[in-house]
Amino acid sequence: MLDGVKGMKHYYWGTQKGLLEPISLNYVCFGALWFEENHHRTIVGYAFGQNQIESLRHFGSPSTCEHCMDRRIIYEIYKNIREKQQLQDWSAHQRFPWLTAFKEPWKDVAVGWYVMRSRNTFPLHLSVIRKQKFRLWLEHAAVCENEAEMLACIEKANVAHHVDLKLLET
């Protein structure tokens, strides 16, 4: 996978169906555009779903872009992106608006640490929340595709904050 002309980058384009889109929690088509240089892959862009993929496809013209059929490479790119997203989610630490602690469902909840999930079926969004007397914090967030990922996130929060978090049923 070397550039044919010195100094000219050769781009690759690939798609794969059935990968998790972390915002909607739907399994959709994933697409990526990248180039390789000195045995290093640089991702130019990625997209989930047909509409976004079509927009991304316009960046790679047929004369400079080769279609990659290797599902392993596309899945490696997807996993790399998801791992970076998971690191960002773990570092979420955001304060909710000030009045949130005084509104339902939080106004009558004791000070402490809570784990909430967006739904009862996988995949789901998981939130680790710390309630203080006058403040509410999103400490960590995660996208969990299965129970093992959910339990691992809860345990990681337990260890990091020296707490014993339990799942708050929604």
C-alpha positions in Angstrom: 0.0 0.0 0.0 2.5 2.6 -1.1 1.8 5.8 -2.9 2.2 5.4 -6.6 3.5 9.0 -7.1 6.0 10.4 -4.7 4.2 13.0 -2.5 0.7 12.1 -3.6 -1.4 10.4 -1.0 -3.5 7.4 -2.0 -6.8 7.2 -0.2 -8.9 4.2 0.7 -12.6 4.0 1.2 -14.6 1.2 2.9 -17.9 0.4 4.5 -19.3 -2.3 6.7 -22.8 -3.0 7.7 -24.1 -3.8 11.2 -21.8 -1.8 13.5 -23.0 0.2 16.5 -23.6 3.9 16.1 -23.0 5.2 19.6 -25.5 8.1 19.7 -28.7 6.4 18.3 -27.6 2.9 19.6 -28.6 1.4 16.3 -26.6 -1.1 14.3 -26.1 0.6 11.0 -23.6 0.9 8.1 -20.2 2.4 9.0 -17.9 4.1 6.5 -14.4 5.4 6.6 -12.0 7.3 4.4 -8.2 7.1 5.2 -4.7 7.1 3.8 -1.7 5.1 4.8 1.8 6.5 4.9 5.0 4.9 6.4 2.9 2.0 7.7 0.7 4.4 9.6 -3.0 4.7 8.9 -4.5 8.2 9.1 -8.3 8.4 9.3 -9.6 11.4 7.3 -13.2 10.9 8.2 -15.9 8.4 9.2 -19.7 8.2 9.2 -22.6 6.2 10.4 -25.7 5.5 8.2 -26.2 6.0 4.5 -26.8 9.7 4.5 -23.6 10.5 6.4 -21.7 8.0 4.3 -22.8 9.6 1.1 -21.6 13.0 2.3 -18.2 11.4 3.3 -17.9 9.6 0.0 -17.7 13.0 -1.9 -14.3 13.7 -0.3 -12.7 10.8 -2.1 -12.7 11.1 -5.9 -12.6 7.8 -7.8 -9.2 8.7 -9.4 -7.5 9.1 -6.0 -9.5 6.7 -3.8 -9.4 2.9 -3.8 -12.3 0.9 -2.5 -11.2 -1.4 0.4 -13.1 -4.7 0.6 -11.1 -6.0 3.6 -13.7 -6.1 6.5 -10.9 -6.6 9.0 -9.3 -3.2 8.2 -12.6 -1.4 8.3 -13.5 -3.1 11.6 -10.0 -2.1 13.0 -10.8 1.6 12.1 -14.2 1.3 13.7 -12.8 -0.2 16.9 -10.1 2.5 17.0 -12.7 5.3 16.8 -14.9 3.6 19.4 -12.0 3.2 21.8 -11.2 6.9 21.5 -14.9 7.7 22.1 -15.0 5.5 25.2 -12.0 7.4 26.6 -13.8 10.7 26.1 -17.0 9.3 27.7 -15.0 8.1 30.7 -13.6 11.7 31.1 -17.1 13.3 30.7 -17.1 15.1 34.1 -19.8 17.7 33.5 -21.9 19.7 35.9 -25.6 19.7 35.2 -27.4 23.0 35.2 -27.6 24.4 38.8 -31.4 23.9 39.3 -31.3 20.2 38.1 -30.6 19.0 41.7 -33.9 20.6 42.8 -36.1 19.1 40.1 -37.6 15.7 39.6 -36.3 13.0 39.7 -33.3 14.4 41.7 -34.9 16.7 44.3 -35.7 14.0 46.8 -32.7 11.8 46.1 -30.0 11.6 48.8 -26.5 12.9 48.3 -24.4 10.2 46.8 -23.3 8.3 43.7 -25.8 6.8 41.2 -25.6 4.7 38.0 -28.4 5.1 35.5 -29.0 3.4 32.2 -30.9 4.8 29.3 -33.0 1.6 28.8 -33.3 -1.9 29.9 -32.1 -3.5 26.7 -28.6 -3.5 25.2 -27.0 -1.6 23.7 -27.5 1.3 26.2 -26.1 4.5 27.5 -24.8 4.3 31.1 -24.3 7.4 33.3 -22.4 7.6 36.5 -23.8 10.6 38.5 -22.7 12.2 41.7 -25.3 14.1 43.6 -24.1 16.8 46.1 -26.4 18.9 48.2 -26.7 21.7 45.6 -25.0 20.2 42.5 -25.4 17.3 40.2 -22.4 16.0 38.2 -22.1 13.6 35.3 -18.9 11.9 36.2 -18.7 9.2 33.5 -20.7 8.0 30.6 -20.4 4.8 28.5 -22.0 3.0 25.6 -22.5 -0.6 26.6 -23.3 -3.3 24.1 -23.7 -6.0 26.7 -23.9 -6.7 30.4 -20.2 -7.4 30.7 -19.3 -4.0 29.4 -21.9 -2.4 31.7 -20.6 -4.2 34.8 -16.9 -3.4 33.8 -17.8 0.3 33.7 -19.5 0.2 37.0 -16.6 -1.6 38.6 -14.1 0.9 37.1 -16.1 3.8 38.6 -16.2 1.9 42.0 -12.4 1.6 42.0 -11.7 5.1 40.7 -14.0 6.8 43.3 -13.8 4.3 46.2 -17.5 3.8 46.2 -19.9 0.9 45.9 -22.2 1.9 43.0 -25.4 0.0 42.3 -27.5 0.3 39.2 -30.5 2.7 39.6 -33.4 1.1 37.8 -35.2 3.5 35.4 
